[in-house]
Amino acid sequence: MIDISEIIGRIRRRVDFHQAGMVLCHNGVVRATRRDGRPVSGLTVHVDHERLQRILAEQRARPGIIDIQVEIAEDRFLKVGEDVMVLAVAGDIRERVIAVLADTLDAIKSEATEKIQFDSES
């Protein structure tokens, strides 16, 4: 299980945290079905760490962003209901933080991770 409190704690310990007006988190979990409705028993995620670090650097450089932290449960079988990823974005104002969380999440999922879903046996 990914410790969301520790991830937020890393952000809060920054010396510039006082500039943050919002910390927004995404907690992705394994759902029981694929997008098309077919059942799955779980999944495995592989991460391209070099690409992930580039994405984080690009997004951290956007105006108003204080920090971005991410943890991804990788290279092991994750059962339905288990945490896949926690992503936290801290920044000055809501509009910036929401946009950066969405953009970062989309980039991580499309460019830095590969998900392998396993069919359910039932």
MMTF fields as JSON, N, C-alpha, C and O atoms, coordinates in Angstrom:
{
  "mmtfVersion": "1.0.0",
  "mmtfProducer": "UNKNOWN",
  "numBonds": 487,
  "numAtoms": 488,
  "numGroups": 122,
  "numChains": 1,
  "numModels": 1,
  "chainsPerModel": [1],
  "groupsPerChain": [122],
  "chainIdList": ["A"],
  "bondAtomList": [4, 2, 8, 6, 12, 10, 16, 14, 20, 18, 24, 22, 28, 26, 32, 30, 36, 34, 40, 38, 44, 42, 48, 46, 52, 50, 56, 54, 60, 58, 64, 62, 68, 66, 72, 70, 76, 74, 80, 78, 84, 82, 88, 86, 92, 90, 96, 94, 100, 98, 104, 102, 108, 106, 112, 110, 116, 114, 120, 118, 124, 122, 128, 126, 132, 130, 136, 134, 140, 138, 144, 142, 148, 146, 152, 150, 156, 154, 160, 158, 164, 162, 168, 166, 172, 170, 176, 174, 180, 178, 184, 182, 188, 186, 192, 190, 196, 194, 200, 198, 204, 202, 208, 206, 212, 210, 216, 214, 220, 218, 224, 222, 228, 226, 232, 230, 236, 234, 240, 238, 244, 242, 248, 246, 252, 250, 256, 254, 260, 258, 264, 262, 268, 266, 272, 270, 276, 274, 280, 278, 284, 282, 288, 286, 292, 290, 296, 294, 300, 298, 304, 302, 308, 306, 312, 310, 316, 314, 320, 318, 324, 322, 328, 326, 332, 330, 336, 334, 340, 338, 344, 342, 348, 346, 352, 350, 356, 354, 360, 358, 364, 362, 368, 366, 372, 370, 376, 374, 380, 378, 384, 382, 388, 386, 392, 390, 396, 394, 400, 398, 404, 402, 408, 406, 412, 410, 416, 414, 420, 418, 424, 422, 428, 426, 432, 430, 436, 434, 440, 438, 444, 442, 448, 446, 452, 450, 456, 454, 460, 458, 464, 462, 468, 466, 472, 470, 476, 474, 480, 478, 484, 482],
  "bondOrderList": [1, 1, 1, 1, 1, 1, 1, 1, 1, 1, 1, 1, 1, 1, 1, 1, 1, 1, 1, 1, 1, 1, 1, 1, 1, 1, 1, 1, 1, 1, 1, 1, 1, 1, 1, 1, 1, 1, 1, 1, 1, 1, 1, 1, 1, 1, 1, 1, 1, 1, 1, 1, 1, 1, 1, 1, 1, 1, 1, 1, 1, 1, 1, 1, 1, 1, 1, 1, 1, 1, 1, 1, 1, 1, 1, 1, 1, 1, 1, 1, 1, 1, 1, 1, 1, 1, 1, 1, 1, 1, 1, 1, 1, 1, 1, 1, 1, 1, 1, 1, 1, 1, 1, 1, 1, 1, 1, 1, 1, 1, 1, 1, 1, 1, 1, 1, 1, 1, 1, 1, 1],
  "groupList": [{"groupName": "MET", "atomNameList": ["N", "CA", "C", "O"], "elementList": ["N", "C", "C", "O"], "formalChargeList": [0, 0, 0, 0], "bondAtomList": [1, 0, 2, 1, 3, 2], "bondOrderList": [1, 1, 2], "singleLetterCode": "M", "chemCompType": "L-PEPTIDE LINKING"}, {"groupName": "ILE", "atomNameList": ["N", "CA", "C", "O"], "elementList": ["N", "C", "C", "O"], "formalChargeList": [0, 0, 0, 0], "bondAtomList": [1, 0, 2, 1, 3, 2], "bondOrderList": [1, 1, 2], "singleLetterCode": "I", "chemCompType": "L-PEPTIDE LINKING"}, {"groupName": "ASP", "atomNameList": ["N", "CA", "C", "O"], "elementList": ["N", "C", "C", "O"], "formalChargeList": [0, 0, 0, 0], "bondAtomList": [1, 0, 2, 1, 3, 2], "bondOrderList": [1, 1, 2], "singleLetterCode": "D", "chemCompType": "L-PEPTIDE LINKING"}, {"groupName": "SER", "atomNameList": ["N", "CA", "C", "O"], "elementList": ["N", "C", "C", "O"], "formalChargeList": [0, 0, 0, 0], "bondAtomList": [1, 0, 2, 1, 3, 2], "bondOrderList": [1, 1, 2], "singleLetterCode": "S", "chemCompType": "L-PEPTIDE LINKING"}, {"groupName": "GLU", "atomNameList": ["N", "CA", "C", "O"], "elementList": ["N", "C", "C", "O"], "formalChargeList": [0, 0, 0, 0], "bondAtomList": [1, 0, 2, 1, 3, 2], "bondOrderList": [1, 1, 2], "singleLetterCode": "E", "chemCompType": "L-PEPTIDE LINKING"}, {"groupName": "GLY", "atomNameList": ["N", "CA", "C", "O"], "elementList": ["N", "C", "C", "O"], "formalChargeList": [0, 0, 0, 0], "bondAtomList": [1, 0, 2, 1, 3, 2], "bondOrderList": [1, 1, 2], "singleLetterCode": "G", "chemCompType": "PEPTIDE LINKING"}, {"groupName": "ARG", "atomNameList": ["N", "CA", "C", "O"], "elementList": ["N", "C", "C", "O"], "formalChargeList": [0, 0, 0, 0], "bondAtomList": [1, 0, 2, 1, 3, 2], "bondOrderList": [1, 1, 2], "singleLetterCode": "R", "chemCompType": "L-PEPTIDE LINKING"}, {"groupName": "VAL", "atomNameList": ["N", "CA", "C", "O"], "elementList": ["N", "C", "C", "O"], "formalChargeList": [0, 0, 0, 0], "bondAtomList": [1, 0, 2, 1, 3, 2], "bondOrderList": [1, 1, 2], "singleLetterCode": "V", "chemCompType": "L-PEPTIDE LINKING"}, {"groupName": "PHE", "atomNameList": ["N", "CA", "C", "O"], "elementList": ["N", "C", "C", "O"], "formalChargeList": [0, 0, 0, 0], "bondAtomList": [1, 0, 2, 1, 3, 2], "bondOrderList": [1, 1, 2], "singleLetterCode": "F", "chemCompType": "L-PEPTIDE LINKING"}, {"groupName": "HIS", "atomNameList": ["N", "CA", "C", "O"], "elementList": ["N", "C", "C", "O"], "formalChargeList": [0, 0, 0, 0], "bondAtomList": [1, 0, 2, 1, 3, 2], "bondOrderList": [1, 1, 2], "singleLetterCode": "H", "chemCompType": "L-PEPTIDE LINKING"}, {"groupName": "GLN", "atomNameList": ["N", "CA", "C", "O"], "elementList": ["N", "C", "C", "O"], "formalChargeList": [0, 0, 0, 0], "bondAtomList": [1, 0, 2, 1, 3, 2], "bondOrderList": [1, 1, 2], "singleLetterCode": "Q", "chemCompType": "L-PEPTIDE LINKING"}, {"groupName": "ALA", "atomNameList": ["N", "CA", "C", "O"], "elementList": ["N", "C", "C", "O"], "formalChargeList": [0, 0, 0, 0], "bondAtomList": [1, 0, 2, 1, 3, 2], "bondOrderList": [1, 1, 2], "singleLetterCode": "A", "chemCompType": "L-PEPTIDE LINKING"}, {"groupName": "LEU", "atomNameList": ["N", "CA", "C", "O"], "elementList": ["N", "C", "C", "O"], "formalChargeList": [0, 0, 0, 0], "bondAtomList": [1, 0, 2, 1, 3, 2], "bondOrderList": [1, 1, 2], "singleLetterCode": "L", "chemCompType": "L-PEPTIDE LINKING"}, {"groupName": "CYS", "atomNameList": ["N", "CA", "C", "O"], "elementList": ["N", "C", "C", "O"], "formalChargeList": [0, 0, 0, 0], "bondAtomList": [1, 0, 2, 1, 3, 2], "bondOrderList": [1, 1, 2], "singleLetterCode": "C", "chemCompType": "L-PEPTIDE LINKING"}, {"groupName": "ASN", "atomNameList": ["N", "CA", "C", "O"], "elementList": ["N", "C", "C", "O"], "formalChargeList": [0, 0, 0, 0], "bondAtomList": [1, 0, 2, 1, 3, 2], "bondOrderList": [1, 1, 2], "singleLetterCode": "N", "chemCompType": "L-PEPTIDE LINKING"}, {"groupName": "THR", "atomNameList": ["N", "CA", "C", "O"], "elementList": ["N", "C", "C", "O"], "formalChargeList": [0, 0, 0, 0], "bondAtomList": [1, 0, 2, 1, 3, 2], "bondOrderList": [1, 1, 2], "singleLetterCode": "T", "chemCompType": "L-PEPTIDE LINKING"}, {"groupName": "PRO", "atomNameList": ["N", "CA", "C", "O"], "elementList": ["N", "C", "C", "O"], "formalChargeList": [0, 0, 0, 0], "bondAtomList": [1, 0, 2, 1, 3, 2], "bondOrderList": [1, 1, 2], "singleLetterCode": "P", "chemCompType": "L-PEPTIDE LINKING"}, {"groupName": "LYS", "atomNameList": ["N", "CA", "C", "O"], "elementList": ["N", "C", "C", "O"], "formalChargeList": [0, 0, 0, 0], "bondAtomList": [1, 0, 2, 1, 3, 2], "bondOrderList": [1, 1, 2], "singleLetterCode": "K", "chemCompType": "L-PEPTIDE LINKING"}],
  "groupTypeList": [0, 1, 2, 1, 3, 4, 1, 1, 5, 6, 1, 6, 6, 6, 7, 2, 8, 9, 10, 11, 5, 0, 7, 12, 13, 9, 14, 5, 7, 7, 6, 11, 15, 6, 6, 2, 5, 6, 16, 7, 3, 5, 12, 15, 7, 9, 7, 2, 9, 4, 6, 12, 10, 6, 1, 12, 11, 4, 10, 6, 11, 6, 16, 5, 1, 1, 2, 1, 10, 7, 4, 1, 11, 4, 2, 6, 8, 12, 17, 7, 5, 4, 2, 7, 0, 7, 12, 11, 7, 11, 5, 2, 1, 6, 4, 6, 7, 1, 11, 7, 12, 11, 2, 15, 12, 2, 11, 1, 17, 3, 4, 11, 15, 4, 17, 1, 10, 8, 2, 3, 4, 3],
  "groupIdList": [1, 2, 3, 4, 5, 6, 7, 8, 9, 10, 11, 12, 13, 14, 15, 16, 17, 18, 19, 20, 21, 22, 23, 24, 25, 26, 27, 28, 29, 30, 31, 32, 33, 34, 35, 36, 37, 38, 39, 40, 41, 42, 43, 44, 45, 46, 47, 48, 49, 50, 51, 52, 53, 54, 55, 56, 57, 58, 59, 60, 61, 62, 63, 64, 65, 66, 67, 68, 69, 70, 71, 72, 73, 74, 75, 76, 77, 78, 79, 80, 81, 82, 83, 84, 85, 86, 87, 88, 89, 90, 91, 92, 93, 94, 95, 96, 97, 98, 99, 100, 101, 102, 103, 104, 105, 106, 107, 108, 109, 110, 111, 112, 113, 114, 115, 116, 117, 118, 119, 120, 121, 122],
  "secStructList": [7, 7, 7, 2, 2, 2, 2, 2, 2, 2, 2, 2, 6, 1, 6, 6, 4, 4, 4, 7, 1, 3, 3, 3, 3, 3, 3, 3, 3, 7, 7, 1, 5, 7, 6, 6, 1, 7, 5, 3, 3, 3, 3, 3, 3, 3, 3, 7, 2, 2, 2, 2, 2, 2, 2, 2, 2, 2, 2, 2, 6, 1, 6, 6, 3, 3, 3, 3, 3, 3, 3, 3, 7, 7, 1, 1, 7, 3, 3, 6, 6, 1, 3, 3, 3, 3, 3, 3, 3, 3, 3, 1, 1, 2, 2, 2, 2, 2, 2, 2, 2, 2, 2, 2, 2, 2, 2, 0, 0, 0, 0, 0, 3, 3, 3, 3, 3, 3, 3, 7, 7, 7],
  "xCoordList": [0.842, 0.0, 0.89, 1.895, 0.512, 1.252, 0.772, -0.429, 1.715, 1.391, 1.197, 2.159, -0.052, -0.372, 0.048, 0.427, -0.022, 0.387, 1.875, 2.28, 2.683, 4.127, 4.404, 5.276, 3.675, 3.863, 3.522, 4.278, 2.412, 2.035, 3.036, 3.364, 3.523, 4.524, 5.799, 6.394, 6.224, 7.425, 7.219, 8.139, 6.016, 5.711, 5.678, 6.244, 5.025, 4.877, 6.219, 6.35, 7.215, 8.529, 9.389, 10.475, 8.932, 9.69, 9.747, 8.78, 10.869, 11.01, 10.095, 9.783, 9.666, 8.795, 7.326, 6.512, 6.98, 5.6, 4.632, 3.456, 5.104, 4.232, 3.624, 2.657, 4.189, 3.656, 2.481, 1.796, 2.265, 1.197, -0.16, -0.308, -1.139, -2.514, -3.364, -4.531, -2.757, -3.501, -2.544, -1.502, -2.914, -2.28, -3.4, -4.372, -3.266, -4.287, -3.688, -2.565, -4.443, -3.941, -4.832, -6.052, -4.186, -4.857, -4.4, -3.2, -5.335, -5.015, -5.668, -6.848, -4.881, -5.393, -5.358, -4.36, -6.451, -6.546, -6.935, -7.476, -6.65, -7.015, -8.526, -9.071, -9.189, -10.629, -10.879, -10.003, -12.051, -12.39, -12.667, -12.796, -12.757, -13.056, -12.167, -11.662, -11.998, -11.348, -12.33, -13.492, -11.873, -12.766, -13.954, -15.032, -13.753, -14.844, -15.767, -16.69, -15.517, -16.389, -15.955, -16.519, -14.959, -14.498, -13.797, -13.026, -14.058, -13.466, -11.963, -11.464, -11.256, -9.833, -9.582, -10.348, -8.501, -8.123, -7.094, -6.888, -6.446, -5.441, -4.593, -4.928, -3.484, -2.596, -1.175, -0.911, -0.284, 1.115, 1.457, 1.0, 2.261, 2.665, 4.186, 4.901, 4.663, 6.09, 6.299, 5.486, 7.398, 7.658, 8.954, 9.982, 8.896, 10.085, 10.528, 10.017, 11.487, 11.877, 12.509, 12.327, 13.239, 13.844, 12.758, 12.813, 11.789, 10.687, 9.867, 9.448, 9.637, 8.895, 9.58, 8.916, 10.884, 11.611, 11.544, 11.482, 11.557, 11.421, 10.037, 9.906, 9.018, 7.652, 7.549, 7.02, 8.051, 7.976, 8.738, 8.259, 9.905, 10.689, 9.939, 9.896, 9.348, 8.587, 7.413, 7.176, 6.687, 5.492, 5.845, 5.138, 6.915, 7.349, 7.769, 7.72, 8.177, 8.634, 7.48, 7.71, 6.268, 5.13, 4.859, 5.13, 4.331, 4.086, 3.201, 2.183, 3.628, 2.841, 2.969, 2.401, 3.705, 3.809, 4.966, 6.095, 4.665, 5.654, 6.374, 7.6, 5.597, 6.201, 5.207, 3.995, 5.749, 4.97, 5.676, 6.885, 4.926, 5.458, 4.593, 3.378, 5.231, 4.497, 5.125, 6.343, 4.285, 4.734, 3.861, 2.641, 4.512, 3.812, 4.214, 5.399, 3.224, 3.484, 3.812, 2.934, 5.064, 5.492, 6.076, 6.56, 6.007, 6.652, 6.241, 7.044, 4.984, 4.427, 2.939, 2.324, 2.371, 0.955, 0.143, 0.33, -0.756, -1.641, -3.06, -3.576, -3.682, -5.049, -6.057, -5.732, -7.267, -8.361, -8.447, -8.443, -8.525, -8.629, -7.308, -7.293, -6.185, -4.871, -4.499, -4.952, -3.655, -3.16, -2.202, -1.309, -2.406, -1.5, -0.555, 0.658, -1.134, -0.324, -0.949, -2.17, -0.083, -0.49, 0.334, 1.56, -0.366, 0.249, -0.246, -1.453, 0.656, 0.28, 0.952, 2.145, 0.163, 0.648, 0.336, -0.801, 1.347, 1.165, 1.461, 2.412, 0.621, 0.831, 0.068, -0.617, 0.208, -0.34, -1.854, -2.518, -2.406, -3.85, -4.496, -3.859, -5.774, -6.554, -6.444, -6.191, -6.629, -6.645, -5.341, -5.352, -4.235, -2.937, -2.731, -2.271, -3.07, -2.84, -3.694, -3.206, -4.951, -5.832, -5.324, -5.287, -4.932, -4.426, -3.147, -2.984, -2.246, -0.975, -1.201, -0.553, -2.097, -2.368, -2.909, -2.453, -3.872, -4.446, -3.4, -3.32, -2.601, -1.578, -0.51, -0.074, -0.087, 0.945, 0.427, 1.119, -0.779, -1.383, -1.51, -1.142, -2.021, -2.163, -0.814, -0.698, 0.202, 1.53, 2.14, 2.718, 2.018, 2.563, 1.889, 2.559, 0.572, -0.158, 0.104, 0.16, 0.265, 0.432, 1.887, 2.163, 2.828, 4.21, 5.221, 6.274, 4.927, 5.951, 5.589, 6.414, 4.373, 3.984, 3.342, 2.761, 3.468, 2.795, 2.048, 2.627, 0.765, -0.093, -0.444, -0.849, -0.287, -0.673, -1.801, -1.602, -2.984, -4.134, -4.269, -3.998, -4.69, -4.868, -6.354, -7.109, -6.761, -8.165, -8.581, -7.814, -9.823, -10.4, -10.788, -11.229, -10.63, -10.958, -12.42, -12.891, -13.16, -14.579, -15.454, -16.677],
  "yCoordList": [-1.18, 0.0, 1.246, 1.309, 2.198, 3.447, 4.363, 4.487, 5.003, 5.868, 7.309, 8.06, 7.674, 9.015, 10.099, 11.2, 9.785, 10.763, 11.082, 12.229, 10.081, 10.316, 11.17, 12.039, 10.926, 11.707, 13.174, 14.064, 13.424, 14.801, 15.386, 16.57, 14.572, 15.029, 15.513, 16.497, 14.832, 15.267, 16.667, 17.485, 16.935, 18.261, 19.285, 20.37, 18.952, 19.885, 20.249, 21.32, 19.368, 19.646, 20.581, 20.972, 20.933, 21.859, 23.236, 23.674, 23.904, 25.24, 26.273, 27.299, 26.003, 26.951, 26.543, 27.081, 25.6, 25.139, 26.266, 26.208, 27.262, 28.384, 29.103, 29.852, 28.875, 29.491, 28.703, 29.177, 27.5, 26.645, 27.077, 27.409, 27.066, 27.312, 26.065, 26.04, 25.015, 23.782, 22.631, 22.782, 21.472, 20.204, 19.312, 19.064, 18.836, 18.01, 16.635, 16.526, 15.581, 14.21, 13.369, 13.528, 12.476, 11.434, 10.12, 9.908, 9.23, 7.899, 6.884, 6.563, 6.386, 5.396, 4.011, 3.613, 3.275, 1.909, 0.964, 1.387, -0.311, -1.318, -1.529, -1.896, -1.295, -1.545, -2.943, -3.522, -3.474, -4.858, -5.093, -6.237, -4.011, -4.175, -3.277, -2.251, -3.696, -2.835, -1.733, -1.764, -0.781, 0.3, -0.231, 0.362, -1.354, -1.932, -2.84, -3.443, -2.935, -3.717, -5.144, -5.804, -5.638, -7.01, -7.099, -6.207, -8.173, -8.307, -8.587, -9.233, -8.086, -8.373, -8.862, -8.569, -9.61, -10.075, -9.144, -9.165, -8.327, -7.397, -6.901, -7.085, -6.267, -5.736, -5.576, -5.676, -5.326, -5.02, -3.75, -3.56, -2.886, -1.638, -1.61, -1.901, -1.258, -1.04, 0.458, 1.117, 0.992, 2.426, 2.719, 2.089, 3.676, 4.223, 5.393, 6.506, 5.125, 6.119, 7.367, 8.468, 7.203, 8.365, 9.298, 10.511, 8.726, 9.546, 10.147, 11.301, 9.379, 9.888, 11.115, 12.107, 11.061, 12.195, 13.422, 14.55, 13.21, 14.344, 14.979, 16.203, 14.146, 14.665, 15.484, 16.596, 14.941, 15.656, 16.978, 17.989, 16.982, 18.221, 19.263, 20.437, 18.835, 19.765, 20.358, 21.564, 19.523, 19.984, 20.822, 21.779, 20.479, 21.27, 22.686, 23.611, 22.85, 24.158, 25.082, 26.25, 24.589, 25.429, 26.486, 26.257, 27.631, 28.728, 28.305, 27.633, 28.725, 28.509, 27.146, 26.914, 26.239, 24.883, 24.817, 25.194, 24.335, 24.213, 22.868, 22.802, 21.797, 20.465, 19.473, 19.686, 18.389, 17.24, 16.003, 15.848, 15.135, 13.866, 12.742, 12.887, 11.624, 10.48, 9.188, 9.087, 8.214, 6.845, 5.922, 6.072, 4.963, 4.0, 2.598, 2.291, 1.768, 0.37, -0.367, -0.629, -0.69, -1.232, -2.63, -3.064, -3.315, -4.609, -5.669, -6.513, -5.61, -6.682, -6.768, -5.794, -7.933, -8.126, -7.368, -7.556, -6.515, -5.74, -6.27, -6.372, -6.604, -7.125, -5.979, -4.828, -6.319, -5.359, -4.666, -5.318, -3.345, -2.555, -2.033, -1.143, -2.571, -2.101, -0.791, -0.494, -0.015, 1.249, 0.993, 0.15, 1.733, 1.687, 2.877, 2.733, 4.062, 5.277, 6.331, 6.468, 7.076, 8.291, 9.419, 9.346, 10.464, 11.65, 12.847, 13.015, 13.667, 14.862, 16.079, 16.067, 17.123, 18.377, 19.502, 19.643, 20.3, 21.471, 22.72, 22.768, 23.726, 24.965, 26.107, 25.959, 27.25, 28.472, 28.593, 28.898, 28.359, 28.55, 27.338, 26.589, 27.188, 26.032, 25.768, 24.636, 26.793, 26.59, 25.984, 25.107, 26.451, 25.922, 24.493, 23.636, 24.24, 22.912, 21.854, 20.77, 22.165, 21.201, 20.888, 19.724, 21.914, 21.711, 20.881, 19.989, 21.17, 20.437, 18.994, 18.087, 18.766, 17.379, 16.605, 15.494, 17.175, 16.488, 16.229, 15.122, 17.235, 17.083, 16.071, 15.263, 16.116, 15.197, 13.768, 12.851, 13.583, 12.25, 11.689, 10.541, 12.484, 12.026, 11.658, 10.638, 12.476, 12.209, 10.949, 10.137, 10.779, 9.571, 8.33, 7.363, 8.361, 7.188, 6.888, 5.721, 7.921, 7.688, 7.546, 6.897, 8.148, 8.194, 7.46, 7.058, 7.274, 6.744, 5.413, 4.817, 4.939, 3.662, 2.756, 3.205, 1.475, 0.467, -0.431, -0.968, -0.591, -1.381, -2.688, -2.693, -3.791, -5.103, -5.606, -5.846, -5.763, -6.251, -7.757, -8.293, -8.423, -9.864, -10.195, -9.67, -11.083, -11.467, -12.178, -12.922, -11.92, -12.582, -13.99, -14.216, -14.922, -16.318, -16.612, -17.696, -15.662, -15.928, -15.279, -15.408],
  "zCoordList": [0.0, 0.0, 0.0, 0.707, -0.778, -0.854, 0.266, 0.504, 0.951, 2.087, 1.609, 1.447, 1.389, 0.892, 1.883, 1.482, 3.18, 4.2, 4.096, 4.288, 3.796, 3.644, 2.411, 2.437, 1.352, 0.125, 0.384, -0.007, 1.027, 1.362, 2.355, 2.276, 3.284, 4.251, 3.581, 4.019, 2.523, 1.791, 1.225, 1.219, 0.756, 0.227, 1.356, 1.225, 2.451, 3.578, 4.219, 4.812, 4.104, 4.705, 3.855, 4.281, 2.693, 1.854, 2.511, 3.133, 2.371, 2.975, 2.32, 2.924, 1.088, 0.399, 0.443, -0.308, 1.314, 1.387, 1.741, 1.38, 2.424, 2.809, 1.597, 1.74, 0.412, -0.801, -1.394, -2.3, -0.87, -1.404, -0.869, 0.308, -1.755, -1.359, -1.51, -1.118, -2.092, -2.33, -2.552, -3.19, -2.013, -2.352, -2.851, -2.136, -4.065, -4.694, -4.96, -5.453, -4.632, -4.769, -5.664, -5.7, -6.377, -7.151, -6.548, -6.37, -6.23, -5.718, -6.647, -6.509, -7.595, -8.535, -7.927, -7.325, -8.085, -7.569, -8.704, -9.726, -8.507, -9.493, -9.435, -8.394, -10.55, -10.591, -11.15, -11.792, -10.91, -11.245, -12.721, -13.159, -13.49, -14.913, -15.758, -15.303, -16.992, -17.981, -18.365, -17.958, -19.131, -19.577, -20.376, -20.361, -21.075, -21.873, -21.062, -21.61, -19.754, -18.889, -18.623, -17.75, -19.359, -19.122, -17.767, -17.411, -17.007, -15.675, -15.721, -16.642, -14.706, -14.546, -13.12, -12.203, -12.957, -11.617, -10.994, -9.78, -11.82, -11.333, -12.478, -13.648, -12.125, -13.163, -12.634, -11.436, -13.566, -13.274, -14.049, -15.176, -13.439, -14.074, -14.191, -13.232, -15.368, -15.594, -15.812, -16.46, -15.262, -15.307, -16.051, -15.801, -16.963, -17.607, -16.724, -16.851, -15.826, -14.824, -15.427, -14.909, -16.503, -17.156, -17.695, -17.494, -18.369, -18.898, -17.762, -17.844, -16.712, -15.556, -14.969, -14.67, -14.802, -14.23, -15.134, -14.645, -16.447, -17.384, -17.263, -17.254, -17.172, -17.022, -15.743, -15.759, -14.635, -13.362, -13.422, -12.908, -14.036, -14.146, -14.972, -14.605, -16.085, -16.932, -16.167, -16.225, -15.457, -14.75, -13.516, -13.202, -12.823, -11.657, -12.07, -11.259, -13.317, -13.802, -14.19, -14.502, -14.175, -14.544, -13.471, -12.293, -13.872, -12.926, -11.749, -11.919, -10.546, -9.347, -8.7, -7.632, -9.326, -8.782, -7.79, -8.104, -6.594, -5.529, -5.617, -5.534, -5.787, -5.85, -6.427, -6.401, -6.945, -7.398, -6.875, -7.047, -6.243, -5.753, -6.313, -6.446, -6.639, -7.169, -6.664, -6.521, -6.399, -6.129, -6.95, -7.005, -7.585, -8.43, -7.96, -7.827, -7.716, -7.346, -8.638, -9.46, -8.801, -10.09, -9.985, -8.94, -11.127, -11.324, -10.303, -9.906, -9.891, -9.066, -9.359, -9.792, -9.12, -9.37, -8.329, -7.126, -8.795, -7.927, -8.082, -9.195, -6.966, -6.974, -7.022, -6.73, -7.393, -7.417, -6.046, -5.002, -6.083, -4.859, -4.337, -3.486, -4.831, -4.361, -5.048, -6.154, -4.356, -4.9, -6.061, -5.976, -7.137, -8.286, -8.231, -8.383, -8.01, -8.032, -7.136, -7.065, -6.452, -5.762, -6.348, -6.421, -6.762, -7.339, -6.543, -6.368, -6.065, -5.305, -5.928, -6.228, -6.113, -6.683, -5.706, -5.256, -5.379, -4.516, -5.333, -6.113, -5.133, -5.861, -5.24, -4.229, -5.879, -5.3, -5.404, -4.413, -6.589, -6.744, -7.426, -8.167, -7.141, -7.579, -9.08, -9.493, -9.889, -11.335, -11.847, -12.711, -11.314, -11.742, -11.257, -12.011, -10.005, -9.416, -10.115, -10.434, -10.349, -11.022, -12.424, -12.824, -13.172, -14.532, -14.531, -15.364, -13.606, -13.57, -13.127, -13.648, -12.188, -11.802, -12.997, -13.27, -13.71, -14.868, -15.943, -16.475, -16.265, -17.306, -16.901, -17.721, -15.634, -15.155, -15.159, -15.602, -14.671, -14.65, -16.063, -16.312, -16.975, -18.362, -18.971, -19.651, -18.735, -19.3, -18.696, -19.418, -17.39, -16.748, -17.32, -17.679, -17.404, -17.87, -19.346, -19.733, -20.176, -21.61, -22.049, -23.057, -21.302, -21.771, -20.899, -21.394, -19.61, -18.705, -18.068, -17.375, -18.288, -17.693, -18.726, -19.713, -18.466, -19.274, -18.312, -17.367, -18.556, -17.684, -18.38, -19.543, -17.666, -18.177, -17.28, -16.089, -17.865, -17.108, -17.293, -18.368, -16.235, -16.26, -16.233, -15.415, -17.152, -17.215, -15.934, -15.323, -15.557, -14.397, -14.8, -15.926, -13.905, -14.202, -13.971, -14.315, -13.388, -13.148, -14.172, -14.11]
}
